Amino acid sequence: MNVDPKTLAKLDTDYRGYLEGDRVDQFFDDFDLKFSAGHWSAGEFYDRFAPVGYNSNDPTFRQGLVGQIERVAAAGIGAIEFHQHLFCDMNGIVNDQTIAEVKAALQHYDVKCTTMNTNTWTHPRWKLGGCTNPDPAIRRDAIDQFRACVEVARKLGARVVSLWPGSDGHDYNFQINYGRTLQWFIDGCEAFNRAAKAAGIPFAIEDKPKEPREGNMVVQTVHKAAWVARIVNERCGGLNCGITVDFGHQRMYNSEPADAVYFLKTVGIPLRKTDINAAKPHSNDEDRITGMEDNWVLADYLYATIDCGFDGYYSEDQFGYRDDPVRAMALSRELFGNVMKRSLLVWRDRETLLEAQAKGDGPSIIDALKRTILDGEAMRAASAKPAKGGVKAKPSKPAKAAKTTKPAKSSKPSKPAKKAAAKARPKVKAKPKAAAKKTRKR
């Protein structure tokens, strides 16, 4: 990411106001923002309510990998992620013809392959787990898929291989031995990391609380995934094993996404990739268009990635089941850019943020950030105290009073009128002292 002072100064000139159209493209270019989309974000969408696919009645909807690459490019996105199972069979044998076809399509549409993800959850073979399956033969098959993932990544030029262990976990209490399952997972990650490291490709583990496993997945938090990465790195040497942070996965268990970024930085585990999307707290993995939930949370998260020196890809991980995928991906990129602009404004004027944070109270932070997060304005000094009750208005010059005649002196009320007014007043009985004391005790 390019955050030199000259480029940051453009936030007040070239990028003032809402960004859309060509200004979004220029913004990404100027700040060297690496942005990609998962191939699934551009593909056909299925769920249990529409198992035939939401676009199956559209004869113009081009199925397959080439169609997905075409739609990613049409959305203005120059990079794409894949899964290894699209390029190899269940024995881990890579199909070089598919590799060649995808390479040609990537070149034709000027799209890069950024990440090779690992699928050990779609096929029925993996229904009880991949590298943590109770069957040792299936665990070995999963490790063969890990090695195939590295091979496919090398052939397509992917810069990261990532493991989201979708089928590894449990649905019911007592279903698995948690310690043994975790050990199997660590062993599988070690094998994956050794293959990736030998190929010169960083490896990442992605956490998620649950879904499709309904109890928990084997690494249900970023903290547990980081602990696994630490053990793997100790066994293999170096820091090749890192983490993929999915914004929506943190929202699922209402953990602060920005905190995950700072946590990884603090404990020395690399952040390899981040997936962006939108989800409500304590919800399922919604994977909706980025920027459609709490943008204070998203801006905080993006600020954390800037502040911690992240220089990887921000990747769309979204499922727009009923939406045109091209429009959905393009909007996600546009909204991401506008929130990122706000995070860059905060980072540029971070001394003001630090000054407000040093005070430790909520209003100081809100006053410092409100115009930036809500309107995209530059930060204001935290020391500039607003007037009580709102913004201090400029006092206007008082108008000259018009000459008026003196009011006539009112006559004093007569004694009978005073007596009548006194009788009209209602008499209020005073409460006894004991009752007053009892009231105070309540």
N, C-alpha and C positions, 0 to 999 in steps of 0.2 A: 504494500500500500504506500502511496506517495503522499506524505503529509509535510512537505517542506513549506516554509512560511509563504513563499510566493504563490503556491497553489492554494493554500488555506485562505489567503487574502481574497481569492476569487469567490469565496462563499458570500461576500458582501456585495459583489458586483455581478459577475456572470451567472451566479446561481442563486440570486435573490428571488424569493417567491417560490411558488410551486413548480416543481420540475416535471415536465412531460415532453414527449416527442424527442426531437434531436438533442434537446438539452440533457435528457437522461443519458443518452449515449455518450455525450461529451463529458458529462460528470463522471461516468464510470472510467472513461479513458484518462482524464486528467488525474484522478486519484488512484489510478491503477487498481481498481476494485476487481478482484477475481470472482466471477459469478458463473454458476453452472446450474444445471437442472438434472434430476434423475430421469432416466429414460422412461420410467413409469409415469412421471408427471405429464408426459406427452402421449401416453399410450391409451389403449382401450381400458375402461374402468369396469370392474366387476365387483359385486358384493352379493350377499345372500338374498337380497331383494331383487337384484337384476343379474342373475347368473349368466345370461346370454351376452351381457355387456350393454352399456348405455349408448354406445354408438353403432350397435350392430344393425340398425335399420337405415344407416346412412351409407349408400353405395360409394360415396366419394371419400369416405374415411379410409385412409391407407393404413392397413395393418402392418405389423412387423417393424424391425429395427430401422430400416431405411425411412419409413414413414415417420417414426419417432424423431429421428435426426432432423428430418425436414421440418417438422413442427417446432422443434427447439430453435432452429435457425430462424424460422418465421416469427418467433416471439422476440427476436433480437438478442438471443443468448448464444454465446460463442463457445460453450463447453457443456459436456454431457457426462453422466455417470452410467455405468452398466452393472449387470450381475454376471458372474462367471458362467452360470448354468446356461446362458444363451449361446455360449461358444464351445461347450464341451458336453460329453455324454455323462451318464451316471457313474462311469468308471474313471472319470477325470481325463478322458482322451479329448484333446482340443481339436476342433474342426477348423482347419486352416482355410477352407473355402469361405466359411462365414466370416472369419477374420479379414480375409481379402475384400469381401463385399462391404463390410463395415468401414474398413480403411478407405475404400474408394468413395463411399458416401460422406465420410467425415471430410475428406479432401474437397469433394464437390461443393459441400455446403459451408466449408471453412469453419468447422467445429472441432474442438479438441476433446480428447478423452481424458478426464481428470482423475476419476476414481474407479477402481474395480471392486465392487461389493461382492459379498459371499452369500449365496443362497443355499442354505441347508435346512429349508423349511417348507418348500412348495410340494415336493414329491412325497407321496405316502411313506416312503422309506424313512423319512425324517420325523414322522409324527410324534415319536417319543424322545426326540432329541437328535442332534447331530453329533458333535464331539463329546456329548454327555449321555448319549444313548446307553441304556442298560446292556445292549448287545455289543460286545467288543468288536465284532466284525463291522458293524455299522459305524462305530467310532473311528475305525481305521479308514472306512470309506469317506467319512467327513474330512479326515486329514488329507486324503487324496484330492478332495475338492479344494482344500486350502492351497495345495501346491499347484493345482490347475489354475486357480485364481491368479496366482503370482505369474504363471506362464502367460496367461491371457493379458494381464496388465503390462507385462514386458513387451509383448508383441504390438499392443495398441498404444503404448507410450503413456500409460496412466502413471500419475505421480504418487498415488496412495492406494493401498489395499485396505479394505475395512471389513470388519466382522460384526454384523448384528445377529446375535444367536437367537433367531425368532422362535425356534422350537425347543430350545434348551431351558428347562425350568420345571414347574409343576402346576397342577391344577387343584390338588387336594392335599390336606395335611397328611403326613406320614407316607406320601406317595414316593418320595425319594429320600435318600440319605444326603442331607444338605452338604455335609463336609466332603463326602466322597464325590458328589456331583461337582462341587467347586474345584476339587483336585483334578478331576478329569478335564474340566474347562481350562484350568491353568496349563495342564499338559498339552492340550490342543492348541492353545494360544502360543505356547513356546514353539511347537512344531511349525506353526504358521509364521511366526516371527523369524525363525531361523531361515526359512525359505525366502521370505521377503528381504531379509537383511543380506542374504547371499546375492540377491538380484539387485541390491541397491535401491530398494523401494520401501519407504516407511509403512508401518503397519499400525492400524488403529482399531480399538475396541469401542463399540457403541452400546451404551446402557439403555434400558427401558424398564419401567416398573412391571408391566404385564402386557398381554395381548400380542400374540394369540394365546400364550399360556395364561390362564386366568388366576392362578395363585400368584406366582411371581416368576419373572425370568431369572436366569442364573445370575446376571449382573443387573440388579434392578435400580441401582443408583450410580451416578458418575463417580462417587467416592469408592464404591466397591470395584468398579471397573479400573479405577486408577490404582487401587491396591494390587489387582491382578497384573496390571502393566508394570508396576514396580517389581514384582516377583519375576516376571518374564524378563525384564531388563537385567536384573541381577543374575539370572541364569545364563543369559545370552551375551551379556556385556553391552555397554553403550545405552543409548536412549532411542532405539529404533521403534519400540512399541509405545504408542501414544493413545489418544482418545479422540473419538468423534462425538461431539456434543450436538444433540438434536434439541432445538429450542422447545418444541412441543412436548418432548419427553420430560423435560424439567417441569413444565407446566402441569403435567399429569399428576405429579405428586406435590405440586405447589412449592417446589424448590426454586429459589431465585436463580434464573439462568445466568445472570452476571456473576453470581457467587461461584458457580461452577467453573467459570473461566479463571477467576482469581484463585480459586482453590488449586487448580491444576498448575498454575504459575508458581504458587507458594510451595507446593510439594515436589516440584521439578519434573512433572510428567507433561510431555508435549501435547498441545492441542493440534491435531492433524487436520481436522476438517470440521465444519459446522453446518448442520442442516437447519434451514429456516422455513417457517410456516406459521400458522396461527392455531391456538387451541385454548379452551377455557381451563381455568384451574380445576383440578380434581375431575377432569373429564377423560374421555377416551382419547386415542391418538387421532385427533380430528384431521390434521394435515390440510387445513384450509389456507386460503390466500394470505400471504404475509401482510401484516399491517392492518388486519381486520379485528384485532383484539386490543389489549392495553398497550398503547405505544410508549407509555412511560417505561414499561417493563422492557419492551424491545429496544428502545433508545439506550437504556441502561446496559443492556446486554451488548449492543454494538459498541458502545463506549468502552466496555470492558475489553472487547477484542482489540480495539485500537490501543488502549492503554497498556495491554499486556504484550503488544508487539506481534499479534497474529498476522500472518501473511499468506494464509491458505485460501481455499475457496469457500465462499458462502454458496451453499447449494440448495436449490428449491427441492424440498421433499413434500410434495402436495398431491392430493387426490381430488381433482375437481369433477367428481362423478357425473354431475348433470350439466357441467359447463363445457364450453368450447375450450379445449386445452390450450390453444394458442393465446386466446384472449386472457385466460386465467394466468398463464405463465408470464405474459407481458405485464399484466397489472401487478403481479407479485413483485416483479423486478422494479417497476416504477415506484410502488409504495415503499419497498425496501430502500430505494435510492433516496427518497424524501426523508425517511426516518434516519438513514445513515448521515444525511446532510446535517441534521440536528445534533447527532452524536459527534460529528466532526467539529461543529461549532462549540460544543461543550469542551471537547478536548483541546481545541485551540486556545480557549480561555479558561483552561483548567485551574489556573491560580485563583480565579474567582470561585470556582467550585470548591477548591481546597479550603479557601477562607470560610466559605459557608459551612463546610463539613466540620471545620474546627470548632464551630459554635455548638454543634451537636443537636440542635433543635430542628423540628420539621419546618416551621415557617421560614427560617433562613434559607434552607435548601429550595423550598418552593418559590420564594421570591427571586432567588438567583436564577432558577431554571425555567420558570413558567412561560416567559415570552419565547424562549428558545425552543422548548418542547412543543408548545401549542401553536406558535406562529412562525417559527423558523428565524427569529431575530437573534442578533448577537447577544451574548451574555452581558448582564449589567453587574456592576460592582456590588458585592454583598454588603458593603459598608453604607451604600446609599439607602437610607431608611425611608420607606414610604410614610406618608402622613397617616395618622390614625383615621380609620374608617374608609380608607381607599387612597386613590392617587390625589396628591395635593394639587389643587387647581390654582392658576394664577389669579391673584386678587384683582378685581376690576376697580377702576376709579369710582368713588361714590359720586352719584349725580347731585347737582346743586338742588337743595330743597326749595320748593316753590313757596312764595310768600303766601301765608294764610292769615286769615283774621283770627284773633284770639277768641277761644271758645268762651261762651258766657259762663259766669260762675254759677254753679248749681246751688240751689237753695238747700239749707240743712233740713233733714226730715224733722217733722214735729214729734213731740214726746209721745202722743197717742200712736203714731205710726211705728215708733221704736218698740213700744210694748206689744203691738200686734205681731211684729216680726219675731220677737222673742218667744211668744206663745206658739208660733207656727213651727219652730224648730223641734224635731223629735228628740225625746230624752233617751239616751243610751245608758243602760245599766252596766256598771263596771263588773267584771268577773271577779269572783272571790279569789283571794290570794292562793288558797290551797289548790284550786283548779288550775291556776296559772303555773304553779310548780309542777303539777302532774303533766301538763302539756309539754313543758321543757324536757321532761324525762323521756318522752316518746322518741 
